[in-house]
Amino acid sequence: QLEAGIMGMGSGGNDEAMWQQMYKSGKIDKQMFSLCYVKHNAFSREGTVAGAMTMGGFDDKLWKTPVVYAGMKRRSGYEVTLKGVYLWNSGLTVDGLRDVAAVSDWKQNVQKIDTPGFNSHAIVDSGTTSTYLDPTAKEPFEKAWNDIVGAKHSNELFEMTDDMLKKVPTVLVRLGGSDHNKELDAETTPGLAGSLDDGDEHDVLIAIPPLRYLAYFPEVKKYKSRIFFKHNSINLIGANAMAGHDVIFDIDNDRVGFAESDCSYDEMVAR
């Protein structure tokens, strides 16, 4: 994420966010915007295509899957309910759940991280580069990850062999769903939990594939994880988890939507 200043898109009560100013001035007729981030394996400080932003709504021509919604509370940010974290040992290099149809037994390859006392408060925060989870998840997450990959999960530099890389799991974050999802088939709609476990089948699953949470440093041929366990008060669903999705902030209806996308504005215009 190449920072070049801040454009506020928050939900605070000062009416200074970009979408708030546009709505108050009549430039958009809905309190809604969407962000679609491209995830690059390399970038240039001379310029990198970042994706697409839509003000006042969304553009479904960007979508590769139907939109699914998490219920949202507007407090200090766009707050959702985090219900669980899973590791999906897919054995595939995938960009998201849309490829799951090709894996008939995929639910048998998902391991839930057992986190008693886990803090369910989470903020979807485009201004945070990485994803931060409750510290109570650290030990069980890292043990399960280490067992799958054969390497030590770390936010410091570490080495992995090609065989280890092939085993890196996709991280699934489960959010409480909104009533909109009841209209969708929970078993066949990408991004819904379905019968994954005994929770609500219309909950939302956000897929964070390996390339979105493992940063590679070619000069030393090592990796760092961008999933952290530091914040005691709240979980932060950051830009690396949002990448590869069109994320719709629907303020009028108190919900945050997720549709998988390559976020290529140029390809959308060409189509």
N, C-alpha and C positions, 0 to 999 in steps of 0.2 A: 504494500500500500504506500504509494508515493504521496506524502502529505504536501499540500500546497495552500494551506489555509483551511478554514472551517466554514461550511455553509450549514447553518443550523436547521435541522429537520425535526427537532424534538417536539414534545407534547406539553411543554410547560404552559403556565397560565399567563405569560407575558405577551402573547400574540406576536412574537418577533420571528418565529420560524418562517422559513420561506413559504411553505404551503399555507400557513396562517395569513401571511400578508397577501398572498394571491387570492385566497378565498374572501378575505375582507374587502379587497378592491374589486371583486367581481370577475377576476380573470379565470377562475375555475368555479364550477358550481357544486362540487363535492369536496368534502374534507377528506381527501384521499390522495396518495401518491404511491408510486412503486419504484423499487430499486432493483436493478438486474446487474450483478457484478460478474465480470469475466475473471476466471482464475488463470493466471499466467505462470508457467514454469520458469520464465525469465522475463526481465523487464528492462526498460531503458529510461534513464532520467531525461532523455531527449523527448520522451513521449511514449505512452502505452495506451492502447485502446482499452477503455475501462468498462464498457457496457452501455446500458441505457437507463434513463430516468424518465418516468412519465408522471406529469403533474395533473391532478384532478381525476385520476382514474388509473387504468392499466391498458396495455395493448396485448390482447391474447394471441396475436400473431407471433409473439416471442415464445409462447409456451410449447413444450413438448409433452406435457402431461396436464390433466385437469388441475385446477387450483383447489387446494384443500386449506381450511381455515382453522387457526388456533384462536380460542377465545382470548380477549385482551382487556386488561384493566389499565386505564390511563392514570398514572400517578407521577412519579419522577421520571418515567420513561414508558416505553411500550412493554408493559408487563404481561407475561404469559405464565402458565403453570407448567413447570417441568415435572413430568411424572416418572421419568426413568431414563437410564443410559444403557445402551447395548453395544456389543461388539459383533459385527457381522463378518464372519470368516468366510467370505464369498469365494475365495480362490480365483477371482476374476479381477482384471483391471477395469473398473467400471466408474462411470461418472455419477451414478445415482441409482435410485430404485427402479427406474423405468426398465432396466435390464433384468429385473428379477423374474420376469415371466419365463426366461430361459433356464431358470434354476428351480426345478420342481420342488426340491426339498429345502428351499432356502431358510425356512423357519427353524429347521433342525440345526442350521449352522449359525444361529444367533444366540449369543450368551448374554443374559442380563447381568448387570453389575449390581450386586447385592449391597445396598447402602441404607441401612437403618438410620433414621434420624436425618435423612437427606433433606436439605432445604429446597422447597418447591418453587420459591420465588425466582423468576428469571426475567431478564430484560433483553429484547431483541435490539441490538445496538450496533448500527452501521459504523459508528465512530470508533469502535473498538476493533483493532485488527484481528486479534486472536479470540479464542473461546475460553472462558473461565468457568470452572465447575466447583461446586462445594467441596472443601477439603476432605470431608468424610468419604468422598468417592475415590480419593487418590490411591489408597492402598489396594482396595479390591480391583480398581481399574488397571493399575500397573501390574498387578500379579496376573490377571487374566491376559493382558496384552503381552507380557513377557512370555507367558506359557505358549501363546499362539505363535509369536514371531521368533522366539529364541534369542531376542535381544532385549536390552534394558531400556524401557521407555523413559525418556528424559527430556527436560527443557534445556539441557546443555548438549554440546556436540557429542554425537556417538556414531559409531560405525555400524554398517549393515552389509551383509553379503547379498548377492543377487537372489539367492535362495530365500533369505530372510525377507527381502523386499516383496517377493511374490506372496508372502504370508501375511503382510500387513492388513489388518481388518479395516473395514469401513465402520466408522462410529455412527450409531443411530441415536438421536436425541428425541425423546417422546414428549409431546406437548398436549395439554388438554384441548380437545377439539371444540369447535363451535357447532351450533345447531345446523348450520348450512350443510355440514358433512353428512347429516342423516339422509339427505337426498341421494347420496352416492353409495355404490356397492363397496362395502368395506373390504371385501376379500379380493376384489379385482382392481381397485383404484390405487395406482401408485401414490405413495405418500400417506396412506391410511394404515393403521396398525392391524386391522382385521383380527384374526384369531391368534396373533403372535403370543399372547399370554392371556391371563384372566382379566385384564383391564378393559376399558371401553374400546370397542372395536373401531369407533370413529375418531379416536385420538390421531394426532398427526405425528408422522415419523420424518424427521429431517436427516437426510443422509450426508455425512461428511466423509467422502472418499479419501484415501491416503494422500493424494497429491494436494489436498486442501488443508491438511493439518501437519504434514511433514515438510519442513523447509530444508532444501538441499543447498549445501555450500560447496561448490565445485572446486574452489581453491584448496580445500583440505579433504574433499571427498567424504564429508560427514553430514549428518542430519541433526535437526532439532525438532522436537514436537511443539506445535503451537496450540496444544490443549493444556491449560494450566489449572492448578488446584490451589487458589490463593484467597479468593474472596469468601469470607465467612457469612456476609450479610445477604448476598444475592448471586445468582448465576448470570453470566453474560454470554448471550448467543451472538458472537461477533461476526465480522465481515467474512472470515474464512468459512464459517458455517453457512452464511447467506449466499456465498458464491455458488454459481451454477443453478440458482433459482431466481425467478422473478418474485420478489417479496413485496406484497401489497399491504400497505398500512391503511386500513379502512377505518378511519376515526369515527365516522358517522355510525357505523355498525359495531364498533368495539371488537374488532377482529384483525388478525394478521394472516394474510394468505401466502401460500407457497406453491409455486408451479415450477417444475424443473425446466431449465432453459440453458442454451449455450450463450445467451445474452448478446448475440451478435446483431447489433443494429444494422450493420451493412448488409448482412444476409437477409434480414427481415425486409429491408427496403427493396432488395433485388427480387425477392419472392413477390 
